[in-house]
Amino acid sequence: MNGIAAYRNYRARSASNEVAVGLLYREALRRVDLATSPEGRVAHLHHARSILLELRDALDPKGSVELVTRLRSLYDFCLVELGRAHRSPERLDYVRKVLLPLADGWDDMLAHRGVTS
């Protein structure tokens, strides 16, 4: 693969990973909203937790140590609150208050870079 093709391949893969993170944030928020209803709460909480675990595990430890540490703490907080939401659905508000600014910020970053989903 020549240099230009390798670069294009990297850019396409990088952009799709960036879009995937944004989609994961939005799906986690959707699952949190759906979990406010008793029907299917367990399944929606499970899916939201799975997404947050995926986001946490995807953090690059070679990146900004401060950013990785803060995001990991936020994800861990949300995971604990999702566990508590089984008995106390009002805990979902805390999760939403953490995830919404992350999702909006991610969307703004993508828009600034000209990346579309």
CYANA upper distance limits for C-alpha pairs under 8 A (distance plus 0.5 A):
  1 MET  CA      5 ALA  CA      6.54
  1 MET  CA      6 ALA  CA      6.53
  2 ASN  CA      6 ALA  CA      6.63
  3 GLY  CA      7 TYR  CA      6.57
  4 ILE  CA      8 ARG  CA      6.65
  5 ALA  CA      9 ASN  CA      6.54
  6 ALA  CA     10 TYR  CA      6.63
  7 TYR  CA     11 ARG  CA      6.60
  8 ARG  CA     12 ALA  CA      6.56
  9 ASN  CA     13 ARG  CA      6.64
 10 TYR  CA     14 SER  CA      6.41
 11 ARG  CA     15 ALA  CA      6.43
 12 ALA  CA     16 SER  CA      6.60
 13 ARG  CA     17 ASN  CA      6.69
 14 SER  CA     18 GLU  CA      6.77
 15 ALA  CA     19 VAL  CA      6.67
 15 ALA  CA    115 VAL  CA      7.14
 16 SER  CA     20 ALA  CA      6.50
 17 ASN  CA     21 VAL  CA      6.85
 18 GLU  CA     22 GLY  CA      7.13
 18 GLU  CA    110 LEU  CA      7.95
 19 VAL  CA     23 LEU  CA      6.75
 19 VAL  CA    110 LEU  CA      8.12
 19 VAL  CA    115 VAL  CA      8.06
 19 VAL  CA    116 THR  CA      7.73
 19 VAL  CA    117 SER  CA      6.14
 20 ALA  CA     24 LEU  CA      6.60
 21 VAL  CA     25 TYR  CA      6.81
 21 VAL  CA     55 LEU  CA      7.96
 22 GLY  CA     26 ARG  CA      6.84
 22 GLY  CA    103 ALA  CA      6.77
 22 GLY  CA    106 TRP  CA      6.65
 22 GLY  CA    107 ASP  CA      6.95
 23 LEU  CA     27 GLU  CA      6.56
 24 LEU  CA     28 ALA  CA      6.53
 24 LEU  CA     51 ILE  CA      6.93
 24 LEU  CA     55 LEU  CA      8.35
 25 TYR  CA     29 LEU  CA      6.78
 25 TYR  CA     51 ILE  CA      8.43
 25 TYR  CA     99 LEU  CA      7.42
 25 TYR  CA    102 LEU  CA      8.07
 25 TYR  CA    103 ALA  CA      5.89
 26 ARG  CA     30 ARG  CA      6.65
 26 ARG  CA    103 ALA  CA      7.04
 27 GLU  CA     31 ARG  CA      6.63
 27 GLU  CA     48 ALA  CA      8.16
 28 ALA  CA     32 VAL  CA      6.68
 28 ALA  CA     47 HIS  CA      7.93
 28 ALA  CA     48 ALA  CA      5.29
 28 ALA  CA     49 ARG  CA      8.50
 28 ALA  CA     51 ILE  CA      6.76
 28 ALA  CA     52 LEU  CA      7.91
 29 LEU  CA     33 ASP  CA      6.70
 29 LEU  CA     48 ALA  CA      8.14
 29 LEU  CA     96 ARG  CA      7.05
 29 LEU  CA     99 LEU  CA      7.31
 29 LEU  CA    100 LEU  CA      7.72
 30 ARG  CA     34 LEU  CA      6.70
 31 ARG  CA     35 ALA  CA      6.54
 31 ARG  CA     44 HIS  CA      5.58
 31 ARG  CA     45 LEU  CA      7.28
 31 ARG  CA     47 HIS  CA      7.36
 31 ARG  CA     48 ALA  CA      6.20
 32 VAL  CA     36 THR  CA      7.36
 32 VAL  CA     44 HIS  CA      7.32
 32 VAL  CA     45 LEU  CA      7.24
 32 VAL  CA     48 ALA  CA      7.04
 32 VAL  CA     92 LEU  CA      6.89
 32 VAL  CA     95 VAL  CA      8.19
 32 VAL  CA     96 ARG  CA      7.60
 33 ASP  CA     92 LEU  CA      8.42
 34 LEU  CA     40 GLY  CA      8.42
 34 LEU  CA     41 ARG  CA      7.64
 34 LEU  CA     44 HIS  CA      7.03
 35 ALA  CA     39 GLU  CA      8.27
 35 ALA  CA     40 GLY  CA      7.39
 35 ALA  CA     41 ARG  CA      4.88
 35 ALA  CA     42 VAL  CA      7.93
 35 ALA  CA     44 HIS  CA      5.91
 35 ALA  CA     45 LEU  CA      6.70
 35 ALA  CA     89 PRO  CA      8.17
 35 ALA  CA     92 LEU  CA      8.48
 36 THR  CA     41 ARG  CA      7.44
 36 THR  CA     89 PRO  CA      6.55
 36 THR  CA     90 GLU  CA      8.41
 36 THR  CA     92 LEU  CA      7.84
 37 SER  CA     41 ARG  CA      6.80
 40 GLY  CA     44 HIS  CA      6.69
 41 ARG  CA     45 LEU  CA      6.49
 41 ARG  CA     86 HIS  CA      8.00
 42 VAL  CA     46 HIS  CA      6.57
 42 VAL  CA     86 HIS  CA      7.53
 43 ALA  CA     47 HIS  CA      6.73
 44 HIS  CA     48 ALA  CA      6.65
 45 LEU  CA     49 ARG  CA      6.57
 45 LEU  CA     82 LEU  CA      6.84
 45 LEU  CA     83 GLY  CA      8.35
 45 LEU  CA     86 HIS  CA      8.37
 46 HIS  CA     50 SER  CA      6.65
 47 HIS  CA     51 ILE  CA      6.74
 48 ALA  CA     52 LEU  CA      6.80
 48 ALA  CA     82 LEU  CA      8.41
 49 ARG  CA     53 LEU  CA      6.59
 49 ARG  CA     79 LEU  CA      6.49
 49 ARG  CA     82 LEU  CA      7.45
 50 SER  CA     54 GLU  CA      6.68
 51 ILE  CA     55 LEU  CA      6.71
 52 LEU  CA     56 ARG  CA      6.50
 52 LEU  CA     75 TYR  CA      6.61
 52 LEU  CA     78 CYS  CA      8.35
 52 LEU  CA     79 LEU  CA      7.58
 53 LEU  CA     57 ASP  CA      6.47
 53 LEU  CA     75 TYR  CA      8.13
 53 LEU  CA     79 LEU  CA      8.49
 54 GLU  CA     58 ALA  CA      6.58
 55 LEU  CA     59 LEU  CA      7.16
 55 LEU  CA     75 TYR  CA      8.42
 56 ARG  CA     71 LEU  CA      8.03
 56 ARG  CA     72 ARG  CA      6.34
 56 ARG  CA     75 TYR  CA      6.85
 59 LEU  CA     68 VAL  CA      6.81
 59 LEU  CA     72 ARG  CA      8.35
 60 ASP  CA     68 VAL  CA      7.64
 61 PRO  CA     65 VAL  CA      7.22
 61 PRO  CA     68 VAL  CA      7.17
 63 GLY  CA     67 LEU  CA      8.34
 63 GLY  CA     68 VAL  CA      7.59
 64 SER  CA     68 VAL  CA      6.60
 65 VAL  CA     69 THR  CA      6.49
 66 GLU  CA     70 ARG  CA      6.65
 67 LEU  CA     71 LEU  CA      6.55
 68 VAL  CA     72 ARG  CA      6.45
 69 THR  CA     73 SER  CA      6.68
 70 ARG  CA     74 LEU  CA      6.73
 71 LEU  CA     75 TYR  CA      6.56
 72 ARG  CA     76 ASP  CA      6.51
 73 SER  CA     77 PHE  CA      6.57
 74 LEU  CA     78 CYS  CA      6.72
 74 LEU  CA     98 VAL  CA      7.65
 75 TYR  CA     79 LEU  CA      6.65
 76 ASP  CA     80 VAL  CA      6.79
 77 PHE  CA     81 GLU  CA      6.75
 78 CYS  CA     82 LEU  CA      6.52
 78 CYS  CA     94 TYR  CA      8.10
 78 CYS  CA     95 VAL  CA      5.72
 78 CYS  CA     98 VAL  CA      8.04
 79 LEU  CA     83 GLY  CA      6.83
 80 VAL  CA     84 ARG  CA      6.92
 81 GLU  CA     85 ALA  CA      6.57
 81 GLU  CA     91 ARG  CA      6.33
 81 GLU  CA     92 LEU  CA      7.44
 81 GLU  CA     94 TYR  CA      7.80
 81 GLU  CA     95 VAL  CA      7.17
 82 LEU  CA     86 HIS  CA      7.68
 82 LEU  CA     91 ARG  CA      7.61
 82 LEU  CA     92 LEU  CA      7.15
 82 LEU  CA     95 VAL  CA      7.81
 84 ARG  CA     88 SER  CA      6.50
 84 ARG  CA     89 PRO  CA      8.21
 84 ARG  CA     91 ARG  CA      7.20
 85 ALA  CA     89 PRO  CA      4.88
 85 ALA  CA     90 GLU  CA      7.29
 85 ALA  CA     91 ARG  CA      5.74
 85 ALA  CA     92 LEU  CA      6.64
 90 GLU  CA     94 TYR  CA      8.43
 91 ARG  CA     95 VAL  CA      7.45
 92 LEU  CA     96 ARG  CA      6.67
 93 ASP  CA     97 LYS  CA      6.65
 94 TYR  CA     98 VAL  CA      6.95
 95 VAL  CA     99 LEU  CA      6.62
 96 ARG  CA    100 LEU  CA      6.22
 97 LYS  CA    101 PRO  CA      7.61
 98 VAL  CA    102 LEU  CA      7.32
 99 LEU  CA    103 ALA  CA      6.54
100 LEU  CA    104 ASP  CA      6.56
101 PRO  CA    105 GLY  CA      6.33
102 LEU  CA    106 TRP  CA      6.54
103 ALA  CA    107 ASP  CA      6.65
104 ASP  CA    108 ASP  CA      6.65
105 GLY  CA    109 MET  CA      6.67
106 TRP  CA    110 LEU  CA      6.74
107 ASP  CA    111 ALA  CA      6.66
108 ASP  CA    112 HIS  CA      6.58
109 MET  CA    113 ARG  CA      6.78
110 LEU  CA    114 GLY  CA      6.57
110 LEU  CA    115 VAL  CA      5.52
110 LEU  CA    116 THR  CA      7.45
111 ALA  CA    115 VAL  CA      6.31
111 ALA  CA    116 THR  CA      7.50
